[in-house]
Amino acid sequence: MKKLIILLTPLFLMFIFFSCQNKPKKVITAEDIRKYEEKNIEINKEIVKLKQDTIQQYIQEHNLPMTKSGSGLWYSISRGNDTTSIQTGDLVKIAYTVHLLNGKFCYSSDSTGLKEFKVGQGGVESGLEEAILLMHKGDTADLIIPPHLAHGLIGDQQKIPVLAILKYHVVVVNHLSRK
């Protein structure tokens, strides 16, 4: 019993010490929130810049003929025979493989099946949707999608880690126009 009392005494004293302090709680103001949001925006801009620098270095090292969109998506499209543009609202089916920039395999339609989605309704990475809107049925594309256009700060909780840059190889297998 003495040992128990000796062991618990410091814990009891710490409990009393912290319980008796009457520190007023800080009230968070709208100004505090604005400053926090501004800092977050600056941090996110820096992350986007660092990731774009990483992508540019990768493209240069591998001598890839890619184009950068205004959003930061990098792409190279090989045209098929169909010239019908894909538009928002169209239903598309794609074959794909996804790797991380370091070459680690993530996903493939060979194992998960073709990906079918209605363009503009989400459910896929915004960078992938952006690329699909540049393509036609039968086109093939190689994409490098930065985190802010893919899975962002949290990854996909499975094979894609936080802030991952994705390499997609995509083929538009089928395209049904909304018209």
C-alpha positions, -999 to 999 in steps of 0.1 A, spaced: 0 0 0 29 24 8 44 17 -26 11 26 -43 8 58 -23 43 67 -32 37 61 -69 4 80 -69 14 110 -49 32 128 -78 3 122 -101 -22 135 -74 0 166 -69 1 173 -106 -36 169 -109 -42 194 -81 -17 219 -95 -32 219 -130 -68 218 -117 -63 249 -95 -49 271 -122 -75 296 -134 -61 305 -167 -86 324 -189 -92 307 -222 -81 327 -252 -110 338 -273 -104 332 -310 -113 362 -331 -122 366 -368 -88 383 -371 -70 352 -357 -89 330 -382 -80 353 -411 -43 352 -401 -44 314 -399 -61 311 -433 -35 335 -449 -7 314 -434 -23 282 -448 -26 297 -482 11 307 -482 21 272 -471 0 256 -498 14 279 -525 49 268 -514 40 231 -515 25 235 -550 57 253 -562 79 226 -547 59 199 -563 60 217 -597 98 220 -594 100 183 -587 79 175 -618 99 198 -640 131 182 -629 117 147 -636 105 158 -671 139 172 -679 158 142 -665 136 118 -686 135 141 -717 97 139 -718 78 160 -744 50 173 -721 28 204 -720 18 221 -688 -18 233 -684 -27 265 -665 -37 244 -634 -3 226 -633 -13 193 -650 15 180 -673 3 159 -704 14 144 -737 -15 131 -759 -12 107 -788 -42 111 -811 -63 82 -824 -86 84 -854 -117 98 -838 -120 136 -837 -151 140 -815 -142 161 -785 -151 149 -751 -172 174 -731 -185 179 -696 -214 155 -691 -201 128 -715 -197 93 -703 -162 79 -708 -144 46 -702 -107 46 -698 -80 20 -694 -52 33 -671 -22 26 -650 -11 48 -621 24 50 -607 40 74 -582 67 96 -597 93 73 -582 80 45 -603 61 26 -576 30 9 -591 -4 19 -575 -34 9 -597 -43 -4 -631 -74 -11 -650 -59 -46 -657 -67 -55 -621 -95 -31 -612 -113 -30 -646 -119 0 -668 -128 32 -651 -162 46 -662 -173 81 -652 -194 110 -663 -170 139 -670 -176 169 -647 -193 150 -619 -162 143 -598 -154 108 -585 -120 110 -602 -90 132 -597 -96 167 -611 -63 165 -631 -76 133 -648 -109 150 -657 -90 180 -670 -69 157 -692 -99 137 -705 -114 170 -717 -84 174 -739 -88 140 -755 -109 120 -780 -120 84 -781 -90 62 -789 -65 88 -777 -36 78 -754 -21 102 -729 7 102 -704 0 125 -675 18 138 -645 -7 150 -619 5 172 -590 -11 165 -556 -34 195 -557 -51 180 -587 -50 144 -574 -53 132 -538 -38 162 -520 -28 163 -484 -43 129 -474 -35 105 -503 -61 78 -509 -55 60 -475 -44 29 -495 -16 30 -521 -12 67 -527 6 86 -500 1 122 -488 12 149 -513 19 123 -540 26 132 -576 9 107 -599 19 94 -633 -10 82 -653 -11 64 -686 -46 67 -700 -64 53 -731 -100 66 -739 -116 32 -747 -152 45 -751 -169 79 -753 -206 84 -752 -216 120 -760 -243 136 -739 -261 147 -771 
